[in-house]
Amino acid sequence: MMLAKTSELKLREVVNINDGRRLGPVCDLEFDDETGTIKSISVNNSGLVLRLLGRSSQEVIPWEKIKRFGVDVILVEIDDV
């Protein structure tokens, strides 16, 4: 079992295993206040230039879509719309 701090999660890149697309780094977690479990993660999917200009967008990924945590990457499975 691998343990990770939330500060360490923010250093990991999120990658969609369906198409290999890099979604961005973790920027937030959403918890269920009754059970204490994580409901979703948010990724900042704007490029560095847009983030520096203050124009970032976030994508929310449900916890069920997370497939694997690696040392420096989090693999998710998201279908394209």
Backbone as XML, in Angstrom:
<?xml version="1.0"?>
<chain id="A" units="angstrom">
  <residue number="1" name="MET">
    <atom name="N" x="0.842" y="-1.180" z="0.000"/>
    <atom name="CA" x="0.000" y="0.000" z="0.000"/>
    <atom name="C" x="0.886" y="1.242" z="0.000"/>
  </residue>
  <residue number="2" name="MET">
    <atom name="N" x="0.639" y="2.137" z="-0.960"/>
    <atom name="CA" x="1.416" y="3.360" z="-1.061"/>
    <atom name="C" x="0.635" y="4.504" z="-0.424"/>
  </residue>
  <residue number="3" name="LEU">
    <atom name="N" x="1.275" y="5.234" z="0.460"/>
    <atom name="CA" x="0.654" y="6.389" z="1.087"/>
    <atom name="C" x="1.171" y="7.652" z="0.425"/>
  </residue>
  <residue number="4" name="ALA">
    <atom name="N" x="0.295" y="8.639" z="0.297"/>
    <atom name="CA" x="0.695" y="9.904" z="-0.309"/>
    <atom name="C" x="0.025" y="11.047" z="0.425"/>
  </residue>
  <residue number="5" name="LYS">
    <atom name="N" x="0.729" y="12.149" z="0.536"/>
    <atom name="CA" x="0.178" y="13.373" z="1.108"/>
    <atom name="C" x="-0.491" y="14.158" z="-0.018"/>
  </residue>
  <residue number="6" name="THR">
    <atom name="N" x="-1.441" y="15.012" z="0.346"/>
    <atom name="CA" x="-2.100" y="15.825" z="-0.682"/>
    <atom name="C" x="-1.090" y="16.731" z="-1.383"/>
  </residue>
  <residue number="7" name="SER">
    <atom name="N" x="-0.086" y="17.200" z="-0.659"/>
    <atom name="CA" x="0.930" y="18.041" z="-1.292"/>
    <atom name="C" x="1.712" y="17.260" z="-2.348"/>
  </residue>
  <residue number="8" name="GLU">
    <atom name="N" x="1.882" y="15.964" z="-2.147"/>
    <atom name="CA" x="2.564" y="15.123" z="-3.132"/>
    <atom name="C" x="1.674" y="14.864" z="-4.343"/>
  </residue>
  <residue number="9" name="LEU">
    <atom name="N" x="0.369" y="14.747" z="-4.122"/>
    <atom name="CA" x="-0.553" y="14.528" z="-5.236"/>
    <atom name="C" x="-0.522" y="15.693" z="-6.211"/>
  </residue>
  <residue number="10" name="LYS">
    <atom name="N" x="-0.325" y="16.900" z="-5.702"/>
    <atom name="CA" x="-0.315" y="18.085" z="-6.558"/>
    <atom name="C" x="0.900" y="18.124" z="-7.479"/>
  </residue>
  <residue number="11" name="LEU">
    <atom name="N" x="1.895" y="17.307" z="-7.214"/>
    <atom name="CA" x="3.076" y="17.246" z="-8.063"/>
    <atom name="C" x="2.924" y="16.220" z="-9.177"/>
  </residue>
  <residue number="12" name="ARG">
    <atom name="N" x="1.868" y="15.427" z="-9.139"/>
    <atom name="CA" x="1.692" y="14.352" z="-10.118"/>
    <atom name="C" x="0.843" y="14.799" z="-11.302"/>
  </residue>
  <residue number="13" name="GLU">
    <atom name="N" x="1.273" y="14.391" z="-12.464"/>
    <atom name="CA" x="0.554" y="14.653" z="-13.709"/>
    <atom name="C" x="-0.550" y="13.606" z="-13.862"/>
  </residue>
  <residue number="14" name="VAL">
    <atom name="N" x="-1.716" y="14.036" z="-14.330"/>
    <atom name="CA" x="-2.832" y="13.121" z="-14.565"/>
    <atom name="C" x="-2.881" y="12.822" z="-16.058"/>
  </residue>
  <residue number="15" name="VAL">
    <atom name="N" x="-2.920" y="11.513" z="-16.404"/>
    <atom name="CA" x="-2.902" y="11.081" z="-17.800"/>
    <atom name="C" x="-4.091" y="10.172" z="-18.054"/>
  </residue>
  <residue number="16" name="ASN">
    <atom name="N" x="-4.800" y="10.421" z="-19.160"/>
    <atom name="CA" x="-5.928" y="9.594" z="-19.567"/>
    <atom name="C" x="-5.387" y="8.377" z="-20.318"/>
  </residue>
  <residue number="17" name="ILE">
    <atom name="N" x="-5.676" y="7.166" z="-19.829"/>
    <atom name="CA" x="-5.140" y="5.965" z="-20.464"/>
    <atom name="C" x="-5.849" y="5.634" z="-21.775"/>
  </residue>
  <residue number="18" name="ASN">
    <atom name="N" x="-7.011" y="6.214" z="-22.021"/>
    <atom name="CA" x="-7.724" y="5.937" z="-23.273"/>
    <atom name="C" x="-7.035" y="6.546" z="-24.487"/>
  </residue>
  <residue number="19" name="ASP">
    <atom name="N" x="-6.465" y="7.737" z="-24.331"/>
    <atom name="CA" x="-5.839" y="8.396" z="-25.473"/>
    <atom name="C" x="-4.430" y="8.917" z="-25.192"/>
  </residue>
  <residue number="20" name="GLY">
    <atom name="N" x="-3.913" y="8.702" z="-23.977"/>
    <atom name="CA" x="-2.562" y="9.150" z="-23.629"/>
    <atom name="C" x="-2.442" y="10.637" z="-23.380"/>
  </residue>
  <residue number="21" name="ARG">
    <atom name="N" x="-3.569" y="11.330" z="-23.363"/>
    <atom name="CA" x="-3.571" y="12.795" z="-23.191"/>
    <atom name="C" x="-3.208" y="13.166" z="-21.762"/>
  </residue>
  <residue number="22" name="ARG">
    <atom name="N" x="-2.310" y="14.155" z="-21.635"/>
    <atom name="CA" x="-1.971" y="14.708" z="-20.324"/>
    <atom name="C" x="-3.039" y="15.725" z="-19.962"/>
  </residue>
  <residue number="23" name="LEU">
    <atom name="N" x="-3.683" y="15.520" z="-18.821"/>
    <atom name="CA" x="-4.772" y="16.395" z="-18.403"/>
    <atom name="C" x="-4.298" y="17.541" z="-17.531"/>
  </residue>
  <residue number="24" name="GLY">
    <atom name="N" x="-3.116" y="17.416" z="-16.961"/>
    <atom name="CA" x="-2.578" y="18.463" z="-16.107"/>
    <atom name="C" x="-2.331" y="17.960" z="-14.699"/>
  </residue>
  <residue number="25" name="PRO">
    <atom name="N" x="-1.796" y="18.822" z="-13.861"/>
    <atom name="CA" x="-1.517" y="18.434" z="-12.476"/>
    <atom name="C" x="-2.773" y="18.507" z="-11.601"/>
  </residue>
  <residue number="26" name="VAL">
    <atom name="N" x="-2.779" y="17.740" z="-10.526"/>
    <atom name="CA" x="-3.869" y="17.789" z="-9.552"/>
    <atom name="C" x="-3.838" y="19.153" z="-8.878"/>
  </residue>
  <residue number="27" name="CYS">
    <atom name="N" x="-4.998" y="19.795" z="-8.788"/>
    <atom name="CA" x="-5.034" y="21.099" z="-8.123"/>
    <atom name="C" x="-6.002" y="21.120" z="-6.943"/>
  </residue>
  <residue number="28" name="ASP">
    <atom name="N" x="-6.873" y="20.117" z="-6.834"/>
    <atom name="CA" x="-7.833" y="20.122" z="-5.728"/>
    <atom name="C" x="-8.409" y="18.729" z="-5.528"/>
  </residue>
  <residue number="29" name="LEU">
    <atom name="N" x="-8.906" y="18.483" z="-4.330"/>
    <atom name="CA" x="-9.598" y="17.236" z="-3.981"/>
    <atom name="C" x="-10.947" y="17.587" z="-3.400"/>
  </residue>
  <residue number="30" name="GLU">
    <atom name="N" x="-11.955" y="16.752" z="-3.685"/>
    <atom name="CA" x="-13.279" y="16.947" z="-3.094"/>
    <atom name="C" x="-13.573" y="15.747" z="-2.196"/>
  </residue>
  <residue number="31" name="PHE">
    <atom name="N" x="-13.903" y="16.027" z="-0.931"/>
    <atom name="CA" x="-14.177" y="14.992" z="0.060"/>
    <atom name="C" x="-15.661" y="14.902" z="0.367"/>
  </residue>
  <residue number="32" name="ASP">
    <atom name="N" x="-16.104" y="13.697" z="0.703"/>
    <atom name="CA" x="-17.451" y="13.496" z="1.226"/>
    <atom name="C" x="-17.366" y="13.768" z="2.725"/>
  </residue>
  <residue number="33" name="ASP">
    <atom name="N" x="-18.057" y="14.780" z="3.197"/>
    <atom name="CA" x="-17.915" y="15.167" z="4.602"/>
    <atom name="C" x="-18.547" y="14.170" z="5.574"/>
  </residue>
  <residue number="34" name="GLU">
    <atom name="N" x="-19.387" y="13.275" z="5.100"/>
    <atom name="CA" x="-19.985" y="12.263" z="5.986"/>
    <atom name="C" x="-19.079" y="11.044" z="6.148"/>
  </residue>
  <residue number="35" name="THR">
    <atom name="N" x="-18.456" y="10.604" z="5.044"/>
    <atom name="CA" x="-17.642" y="9.390" z="5.105"/>
    <atom name="C" x="-16.146" y="9.663" z="5.174"/>
  </residue>
  <residue number="36" name="GLY">
    <atom name="N" x="-15.747" y="10.875" z="4.786"/>
    <atom name="CA" x="-14.327" y="11.211" z="4.782"/>
    <atom name="C" x="-13.588" y="10.673" z="3.569"/>
  </residue>
  <residue number="37" name="THR">
    <atom name="N" x="-14.309" y="10.118" z="2.594"/>
    <atom name="CA" x="-13.667" y="9.583" z="1.405"/>
    <atom name="C" x="-13.532" y="10.663" z="0.330"/>
  </residue>
  <residue number="38" name="ILE">
    <atom name="N" x="-12.589" y="10.449" z="-0.568"/>
    <atom name="CA" x="-12.394" y="11.382" z="-1.676"/>
    <atom name="C" x="-13.434" y="11.073" z="-2.747"/>
  </residue>
  <residue number="39" name="LYS">
    <atom name="N" x="-14.157" y="12.111" z="-3.200"/>
    <atom name="CA" x="-15.174" y="11.947" z="-4.238"/>
    <atom name="C" x="-14.606" y="12.213" z="-5.625"/>
  </residue>
  <residue number="40" name="SER">
    <atom name="N" x="-13.685" y="13.175" z="-5.728"/>
    <atom name="CA" x="-13.132" y="13.518" z="-7.037"/>
    <atom name="C" x="-11.838" y="14.296" z="-6.868"/>
  </residue>
  <residue number="41" name="ILE">
    <atom name="N" x="-11.103" y="14.368" z="-7.967"/>
    <atom name="CA" x="-9.934" y="15.236" z="-8.031"/>
    <atom name="C" x="-10.186" y="16.253" z="-9.141"/>
  </residue>
  <residue number="42" name="SER">
    <atom name="N" x="-9.581" y="17.401" z="-9.026"/>
    <atom name="CA" x="-9.647" y="18.413" z="-10.074"/>
    <atom name="C" x="-8.251" y="18.594" z="-10.630"/>
  </residue>
  <residue number="43" name="VAL">
    <atom name="N" x="-8.177" y="18.740" z="-11.945"/>
    <atom name="CA" x="-6.890" y="18.982" z="-12.588"/>
    <atom name="C" x="-6.933" y="20.334" z="-13.272"/>
  </residue>
  <residue number="44" name="ASN">
    <atom name="N" x="-5.805" y="20.999" z="-13.246"/>
    <atom name="CA" x="-5.654" y="22.282" z="-13.926"/>
    <atom name="C" x="-5.178" y="21.956" z="-15.328"/>
  </residue>
  <residue number="45" name="ASN">
    <atom name="N" x="-6.092" y="21.988" z="-16.301"/>
    <atom name="CA" x="-5.738" y="21.532" z="-17.644"/>
    <atom name="C" x="-5.381" y="22.655" z="-18.598"/>
  </residue>
  <residue number="46" name="SER">
    <atom name="N" x="-4.974" y="23.787" z="-18.090"/>
    <atom name="CA" x="-4.477" y="24.872" z="-18.942"/>
    <atom name="C" x="-2.968" y="24.771" z="-19.029"/>
  </residue>
  <residue number="47" name="GLY">
    <atom name="N" x="-2.419" y="25.250" z="-20.108"/>
    <atom name="CA" x="-0.978" y="25.270" z="-20.266"/>
    <atom name="C" x="-0.334" y="26.267" z="-19.320"/>
  </residue>
  <residue number="48" name="LEU">
    <atom name="N" x="0.976" y="26.210" z="-19.222"/>
    <atom name="CA" x="1.724" y="27.077" z="-18.313"/>
    <atom name="C" x="1.482" y="28.551" z="-18.607"/>
  </residue>
  <residue number="49" name="VAL">
    <atom name="N" x="1.464" y="28.933" z="-19.870"/>
    <atom name="CA" x="1.286" y="30.346" z="-20.226"/>
    <atom name="C" x="-0.071" y="30.846" z="-19.750"/>
  </residue>
  <residue number="50" name="LEU">
    <atom name="N" x="-1.131" y="30.067" z="-19.985"/>
    <atom name="CA" x="-2.463" y="30.490" z="-19.542"/>
    <atom name="C" x="-2.551" y="30.561" z="-18.022"/>
  </residue>
  <residue number="51" name="ARG">
    <atom name="N" x="-1.896" y="29.632" z="-17.332"/>
    <atom name="CA" x="-1.904" y="29.668" z="-15.859"/>
    <atom name="C" x="-1.202" y="30.919" z="-15.354"/>
  </residue>
  <residue number="52" name="LEU">
    <atom name="N" x="-0.088" y="31.287" z="-15.981"/>
    <atom name="CA" x="0.641" y="32.485" z="-15.568"/>
    <atom name="C" x="-0.185" y="33.745" z="-15.811"/>
  </residue>
  <residue number="53" name="LEU">
    <atom name="N" x="-1.031" y="33.720" z="-16.825"/>
    <atom name="CA" x="-1.903" y="34.862" z="-17.118"/>
    <atom name="C" x="-3.185" y="34.845" z="-16.287"/>
  </residue>
  <residue number="54" name="GLY">
    <atom name="N" x="-3.334" y="33.825" z="-15.459"/>
    <atom name="CA" x="-4.520" y="33.739" z="-14.609"/>
    <atom name="C" x="-5.749" y="33.210" z="-15.328"/>
  </residue>
  <residue number="55" name="ARG">
    <atom name="N" x="-5.564" y="32.579" z="-16.471"/>
    <atom name="CA" x="-6.689" y="32.040" z="-17.233"/>
    <atom name="C" x="-6.608" y="30.523" z="-17.260"/>
  </residue>
  <residue number="56" name="SER">
    <atom name="N" x="-6.950" y="29.910" z="-16.169"/>
    <atom name="CA" x="-6.875" y="28.457" z="-16.109"/>
    <atom name="C" x="-8.277" y="27.862" z="-16.068"/>
  </residue>
  <residue number="57" name="SER">
    <atom name="N" x="-8.364" y="26.618" z="-16.488"/>
    <atom name="CA" x="-9.632" y="25.902" z="-16.389"/>
    <atom name="C" x="-9.373" y="24.588" z="-15.675"/>
  </residue>
  <residue number="58" name="GLN">
    <atom name="N" x="-10.389" y="24.099" z="-15.005"/>
    <atom name="CA" x="-10.256" y="22.863" z="-14.245"/>
    <atom name="C" x="-11.197" y="21.811" z="-14.791"/>
  </residue>
  <residue number="59" name="GLU">
    <atom name="N" x="-10.754" y="20.568" z="-14.719"/>
    <atom name="CA" x="-11.576" y="19.432" z="-15.087"/>
    <atom name="C" x="-11.731" y="18.567" z="-13.841"/>
  </residue>
  <residue number="60" name="VAL">
    <atom name="N" x="-12.968" y="18.213" z="-13.512"/>
    <atom name="CA" x="-13.247" y="17.385" z="-12.342"/>
    <atom name="C" x="-13.306" y="15.924" z="-12.787"/>
  </residue>
  <residue number="61" name="ILE">
    <atom name="N" x="-12.563" y="15.076" z="-12.104"/>
    <atom name="CA" x="-12.509" y="13.658" z="-12.435"/>
    <atom name="C" x="-13.042" y="12.864" z="-11.245"/>
  </residue>
  <residue number="62" name="PRO">
    <atom name="N" x="-14.138" y="12.123" z="-11.422"/>
    <atom name="CA" x="-14.684" y="11.309" z="-10.337"/>
    <atom name="C" x="-13.670" y="10.257" z="-9.871"/>
  </residue>
  <residue number="63" name="TRP">
    <atom name="N" x="-13.694" y="9.962" z="-8.592"/>
    <atom name="CA" x="-12.755" y="9.012" z="-8.001"/>
    <atom name="C" x="-12.810" y="7.652" z="-8.699"/>
  </residue>
  <residue number="64" name="GLU">
    <atom name="N" x="-13.980" y="7.248" z="-9.162"/>
    <atom name="CA" x="-14.147" y="5.948" z="-9.818"/>
    <atom name="C" x="-13.370" y="5.861" z="-11.127"/>
  </residue>
  <residue number="65" name="LYS">
    <atom name="N" x="-13.017" y="6.992" z="-11.714"/>
    <atom name="CA" x="-12.290" y="7.020" z="-12.986"/>
    <atom name="C" x="-10.783" y="6.879" z="-12.803"/>
  </residue>
  <residue number="66" name="ILE">
    <atom name="N" x="-10.310" y="6.979" z="-11.557"/>
    <atom name="CA" x="-8.875" y="6.830" z="-11.280"/>
    <atom name="C" x="-8.546" y="5.348" z="-11.274"/>
  </residue>
  <residue number="67" name="LYS">
    <atom name="N" x="-7.564" y="4.966" z="-12.097"/>
    <atom name="CA" x="-7.204" y="3.557" z="-12.243"/>
    <atom name="C" x="-5.932" y="3.177" z="-11.506"/>
  </residue>
  <residue number="68" name="ARG">
    <atom name="N" x="-4.958" y="4.099" z="-11.442"/>
    <atom name="CA" x="-3.694" y="3.748" z="-10.800"/>
    <atom name="C" x="-2.927" y="4.993" z="-10.389"/>
  </residue>
  <residue number="69" name="PHE">
    <atom name="N" x="-2.289" y="4.920" z="-9.223"/>
    <atom name="CA" x="-1.390" y="5.966" z="-8.750"/>
    <atom name="C" x="0.033" y="5.486" z="-8.954"/>
  </residue>
  <residue number="70" name="GLY">
    <atom name="N" x="0.835" y="6.287" z="-9.635"/>
    <atom name="CA" x="2.241" y="5.986" z="-9.797"/>
    <atom name="C" x="3.063" y="6.948" z="-8.971"/>
  </residue>
  <residue number="71" name="VAL">
    <atom name="N" x="4.361" y="6.813" z="-9.066"/>
    <atom name="CA" x="5.266" y="7.675" z="-8.311"/>
    <atom name="C" x="5.146" y="9.124" z="-8.763"/>
  </residue>
  <residue number="72" name="ASP">
    <atom name="N" x="4.997" y="9.346" z="-10.077"/>
    <atom name="CA" x="4.917" y="10.719" z="-10.584"/>
    <atom name="C" x="3.739" y="10.952" z="-11.520"/>
  </residue>
  <residue number="73" name="VAL">
    <atom name="N" x="2.827" y="9.986" z="-11.627"/>
    <atom name="CA" x="1.686" y="10.123" z="-12.528"/>
    <atom name="C" x="0.461" y="9.427" z="-11.928"/>
  </residue>
  <residue number="74" name="ILE">
    <atom name="N" x="-0.713" y="9.945" z="-12.279"/>
    <atom name="CA" x="-1.977" y="9.319" z="-11.899"/>
    <atom name="C" x="-2.690" y="8.962" z="-13.194"/>
  </residue>
  <residue number="75" name="LEU">
    <atom name="N" x="-3.032" y="7.689" z="-13.356"/>
    <atom name="CA" x="-3.702" y="7.236" z="-14.576"/>
    <atom name="C" x="-5.201" y="7.197" z="-14.350"/>
  </residue>
  <residue number="76" name="VAL">
    <atom name="N" x="-5.933" y="7.808" z="-15.284"/>
    <atom name="CA" x="-7.392" y="7.834" z="-15.217"/>
    <atom name="C" x="-7.946" y="7.303" z="-16.530"/>
  </residue>
  <residue number="77" name="GLU">
    <atom name="N" x="-9.208" y="6.872" z="-16.495"/>
    <atom name="CA" x="-9.856" y="6.364" z="-17.702"/>
    <atom name="C" x="-11.107" y="7.193" z="-17.944"/>
  </residue>
  <residue number="78" name="ILE">
    <atom name="N" x="-10.995" y="8.125" z="-18.897"/>
    <atom name="CA" x="-12.094" y="9.024" z="-19.205"/>
    <atom name="C" x="-12.435" y="8.876" z="-20.680"/>
  </residue>
  <residue number="79" name="ASP">
    <atom name="N" x="-13.703" y="8.614" z="-20.966"/>
    <atom name="CA" x="-14.163" y="8.528" z="-22.341"/>
    <atom name="C" x="-14.300" y="9.916" z="-22.917"/>
  </residue>
  <residue number="80" name="ASP">
    <atom name="N" x="-13.919" y="10.079" z="-24.189"/>
    <atom name="CA" x="-14.116" y="11.361" z="-24.866"/>
    <atom name="C" x="-15.586" y="11.563" z="-25.150"/>
  </residue>
  <residue number="81" name="VAL">
    <atom name="N" x="-16.004" y="12.820" z="-25.066"/>
    <atom name="CA" x="-17.411" y="13.158" z="-25.303"/>
    <atom name="C" x="-17.604" y="13.504" z="-26.756"/>
  </residue>
</chain>
